[in-house]
Amino acid sequence: MRFMRSRTVLLVVAAVAVLAMVGSIGLAMLAA
């Protein structure tokens, strides 16, 4: 149970990181 919870948290963190990366890239392309 604990492993599943930690895995879910890891997945959420990874998703947020990818979203932030895509967002920054989109902003850079918009500014360019």
Backbone as CSV, one residue per row, in Angstrom:
resi,resn,N_x,N_y,N_z,CA_x,CA_y,CA_z,C_x,C_y,C_z
1,MET,0.855,-1.200,0.000,0.000,0.000,0.000,0.895,1.256,0.000
2,ARG,1.901,1.236,0.847,2.777,2.408,0.917,3.512,2.592,-0.415
3,PHE,3.935,1.465,-1.025,4.661,1.538,-2.299,3.778,2.178,-3.373
4,MET,2.511,1.779,-3.413,1.596,2.320,-4.417,1.435,3.830,-4.239
5,ARG,1.308,4.251,-2.973,1.105,5.676,-2.727,2.334,6.469,-3.178
6,SER,3.521,5.970,-2.827,4.742,6.685,-3.200,4.883,6.706,-4.724
7,ARG,4.463,5.605,-5.360,4.553,5.548,-6.820,3.598,6.573,-7.441
8,THR,2.419,6.727,-6.862,1.450,7.688,-7.391,1.996,9.108,-7.242
9,VAL,2.608,9.386,-6.078,3.183,10.721,-5.845,4.276,10.980,-6.869
10,LEU,5.101,9.945,-7.133,6.191,10.094,-8.099,5.614,10.409,-9.483
11,LEU,4.513,9.725,-9.823,3.877,9.934,-11.128,3.363,11.371,-11.237
12,VAL,2.748,11.870,-10.169,2.208,13.238,-10.177,3.349,14.240,-10.331
13,VAL,4.443,14.012,-9.600,5.594,14.923,-9.676,6.164,14.930,-11.092
14,ALA,6.247,13.745,-11.696,6.784,13.650,-13.059,5.869,14.391,-14.033
15,ALA,4.550,14.232,-13.855,3.597,14.892,-14.741,3.720,16.413,-14.625
16,VAL,3.863,16.904,-13.402,3.994,18.352,-13.187,5.284,18.857,-13.828
17,ALA,6.365,18.078,-13.702,7.646,18.490,-14.283,7.534,18.576,-15.803
18,VAL,6.885,17.587,-16.416,6.719,17.583,-17.877,5.857,18.771,-18.301
19,LEU,4.812,19.024,-17.530,3.924,20.146,-17.852,4.689,21.463,-17.794
20,ALA,5.512,21.628,-16.770,6.290,22.860,-16.609,7.270,23.017,-17.771
21,MET,7.896,21.890,-18.182,8.857,21.930,-19.276,8.151,22.345,-20.567
22,VAL,7.013,21.696,-20.849,6.258,22.005,-22.074,5.786,23.458,-22.039
23,GLY,5.347,23.912,-20.877,4.875,25.281,-20.751,5.987,26.285,-21.014
24,SER,7.173,26.033,-20.462,8.292,26.963,-20.664,8.720,26.965,-22.122
25,ILE,8.709,25.788,-22.750,9.088,25.703,-24.169,8.068,26.475,-25.014
26,GLY,6.787,26.313,-24.673,5.746,27.022,-25.410,5.906,28.529,-25.272
27,LEU,6.229,28.991,-24.065,6.434,30.426,-23.845,7.621,30.919,-24.656
28,ALA,8.687,30.119,-24.685,9.885,30.520,-25.432,9.563,30.628,-26.917
29,MET,8.801,29.663,-27.449,8.441,29.690,-28.869,7.540,30.895,-29.163
30,LEU,6.676,31.224,-28.197,5.773,32.354,-28.378,6.565,33.666,-28.400
31,ALA,7.558,33.747,-27.526,8.356,34.973,-27.423,9.279,35.113,-28.632
32,ALA,9.752,33.996,-29.175,10.708,34.061,-30.283,10.051,34.626,-31.542
